[in-house]
Amino acid sequence: MVILTFMFHELTVIKAPKNSDIGTANIPHNNIINSLHEWWMCHAKPRCSSKHCFINPVDASHFPLSCSHFDVWGSAMVCTYMTH
């Protein structure tokens, strides 16, 4: 007998913080994330459901970018700018 277990996770909507809630140390990170959002805006509506995408230059496929992608990318960029 095989017993299948399904896990349900509650979805949480994450909203961007207000400018007044961003600590001084996080301002460069936030500025980079805002710039990345502007740069990677997806204009292929309604065919693409994501607001932000990396578009593959070879086959024009769309890779949806999430908040996590921008956060990690922004952190890496801040670290690079701080060390050079």
Helices and strands as residue ranges (DSSP letters): G 19-21, G 24-26, H 27-39, E 53-55, E 62-64, H 67-83
